[in-house]
Amino acid sequence: MNPIITNSFMELIFGTHNRNKIIEINKILPSGFVLKSLTDLNYNSKIEETGTTLEQNALIKVRTIFKTFKKDCFADDSGLEVSALGGKPGVYSARYAGGHRNAEDNTQKILEELKGVNDRQAQFRTVIAMVLGGAEYLFEGIIKGEISNRPLGKNGFGYDPIFIPEKQRLTFAQLTLTEKNKISHRSRAFEKLIKFLIR
């Protein structure tokens, strides 16, 4: 099949202000793409994430962005799903310890809830919603692993210091960005998006 990209570059709007996400995605973005964040576009309106699933929130964000800029765009929503907590925090991962959205508080709440619990299985899941030529598409990425007993590492963000991905001994926060990008939930979802774009 012919690539969707027909010009020397393709501009995509990534519906986020999160600098860490931008850095992460730019590391795996192939040549031919120019990524613009909401910060780059001076978009400061708050998008209310009222969905009860990752898919719903990703779609809410991307539809809002497309309505505003009328350009191809994508947005993601990610969550940590812990088996022993019935899949929580899930869609509420960013605000699990309250609306102030403090990563350290969220991490400590998970560790408190898992005190004395042997089942530490968990997974990170990302859903990317994209609007391309007016049509909507969804891409999912999952990385399984387990929750550590305490925070370890200084890299990454969010729950990275307590998540040990499968087949690893280190948490996401102990891995380099390059190492994390090879296996992360977000990179897996984004790779599906890229393959779709250049198919």
C-alpha positions in Angstrom: 0.0 0.0 0.0 1.2 3.6 -0.6 2.2 5.7 2.4 -0.2 8.3 3.6 2.7 10.7 3.8 2.9 12.4 0.4 4.7 15.7 1.3 8.3 16.1 2.7 6.8 16.2 6.1 3.5 15.6 7.9 2.5 17.8 10.8 0.6 16.1 13.7 -0.8 17.8 16.7 -0.3 15.9 19.9 -3.0 16.9 22.3 -0.9 17.3 25.4 1.0 19.9 27.5 3.0 17.1 29.1 6.7 17.8 28.3 7.7 14.2 29.3 5.2 12.7 26.8 6.5 15.0 24.0 10.1 14.0 24.8 9.2 10.3 24.9 7.3 10.4 21.6 9.9 12.6 19.8 12.5 9.9 20.6 10.6 7.3 18.5 9.1 9.6 15.8 10.6 8.8 12.4 11.8 11.4 9.9 9.0 13.0 7.9 6.9 14.0 10.9 6.7 17.3 12.7 5.1 17.1 16.2 3.3 20.1 17.6 2.1 20.1 21.2 -0.8 22.2 22.6 1.9 24.4 24.3 3.4 25.0 20.8 0.0 26.1 19.6 -0.7 28.3 22.7 -3.8 26.3 23.5 -4.5 26.7 27.2 -8.2 25.8 27.5 -8.8 23.0 29.9 -10.3 19.9 28.3 -12.5 18.1 30.8 -11.8 14.4 30.8 -15.2 13.1 31.8 -15.0 9.7 30.3 -15.1 6.5 32.4 -12.6 4.6 30.1 -9.3 5.5 28.6 -10.9 5.2 25.1 -13.6 7.8 26.0 -11.1 10.3 27.4 -8.7 10.0 24.5 -11.7 10.6 22.1 -12.9 13.6 24.1 -9.5 15.2 23.9 -8.9 14.5 20.2 -12.4 15.7 19.1 -11.9 18.9 21.0 -8.5 19.6 19.4 -9.8 18.7 15.9 -12.8 21.0 16.3 -10.5 23.8 17.4 -7.7 23.5 14.8 -9.2 21.5 12.0 -5.9 19.6 11.5 -4.8 16.0 11.9 -4.2 15.3 15.5 -4.0 12.6 18.2 -4.4 12.4 21.9 -3.8 9.7 24.4 -5.0 8.5 27.8 -3.0 6.1 29.9 -3.6 4.3 33.1 -2.0 1.9 35.5 -4.2 -1.1 36.1 -3.4 -3.1 39.3 -4.8 -6.7 39.5 -5.3 -6.8 43.3 -7.1 -3.4 43.1 -9.6 -4.6 40.6 -7.9 -2.7 37.7 -7.6 0.5 39.7 -6.5 3.3 39.3 -7.1 2.9 35.6 -8.7 5.9 34.0 -8.3 7.8 37.3 -4.5 7.2 37.4 -3.5 10.9 37.2 -5.8 11.9 40.0 -5.9 8.8 42.1 -4.9 10.6 45.3 -7.0 13.7 44.6 -7.6 16.4 42.1 -4.2 18.0 42.7 -2.7 15.3 40.5 0.5 14.7 42.5 2.5 11.8 41.1 4.2 11.1 44.4 0.9 11.1 46.3 -0.6 8.7 43.7 2.4 6.4 44.0 2.3 6.3 47.8 -1.5 5.6 47.8 -0.9 2.5 45.6 1.9 1.3 47.8 -0.3 1.7 50.9 -3.1 -0.2 49.4 -0.8 -3.0 48.4 0.8 -3.4 51.9 0.8 -7.1 52.8 -0.6 -8.1 49.4 1.3 -10.8 47.5 -0.3 -10.3 44.1 1.7 -7.3 42.7 0.6 -7.9 39.1 -0.2 -4.8 37.1 -0.1 -3.4 33.6 0.2 0.0 32.0 -2.2 0.7 29.1 -2.3 3.5 26.6 -5.1 4.3 24.2 -4.3 6.8 21.4 -7.2 8.4 19.5 -6.4 10.0 16.2 -8.4 12.1 13.8 -6.9 11.8 10.3 -8.8 13.4 7.3 -11.8 13.6 9.5 -11.9 9.9 10.4 -11.3 8.6 13.9 -8.9 5.7 14.8 -7.9 4.1 18.0 -4.6 2.4 18.9 -3.8 0.5 22.1 -0.5 -0.4 23.8 0.0 -2.6 26.9 3.0 -3.5 29.0 2.5 -6.0 31.8 4.6 -6.1 34.9 4.4 -5.8 38.7 4.4 -3.2 41.4 7.6 -2.8 43.5 7.7 -2.5 47.3 9.0 1.0 47.2 9.9 3.8 44.7 13.1 3.1 42.8 14.8 5.3 40.2 14.7 9.0 39.2 13.8 8.8 35.5 10.4 8.8 33.9 7.3 10.3 35.5 4.0 9.2 37.1 4.1 5.7 38.4 7.4 4.8 36.7 9.3 4.5 40.0 7.1 1.6 41.2 6.4 -0.3 38.0 8.7 -3.2 37.0 8.0 -4.2 33.4 7.9 -7.9 32.5 11.3 -9.6 31.9 13.0 -6.7 33.7 14.5 -6.3 37.2 14.4 -2.5 37.2 11.5 -0.1 37.4 10.6 2.2 34.5 12.3 5.0 36.5 15.5 3.1 36.6 15.7 2.5 32.9 17.0 5.1 30.4 14.4 6.7 28.1 15.8 4.7 25.2 15.4 1.5 27.2 11.9 2.4 28.3 10.8 3.4 24.8 11.7 -0.1 23.5 9.0 -1.6 25.6 6.6 1.0 27.0 2.8 1.0 26.6 2.9 4.4 25.0 5.6 3.5 22.5 3.7 0.3 21.6 0.5 2.2 20.9 2.4 4.9 19.0 4.2 2.3 16.9 0.8 1.0 15.7 -0.2 4.6 14.8 3.0 5.1 12.8 2.7 1.8 11.0 -0.9 2.9 10.1 0.3 6.2 8.8 3.1 4.8 6.5 1.3 1.6 5.4 
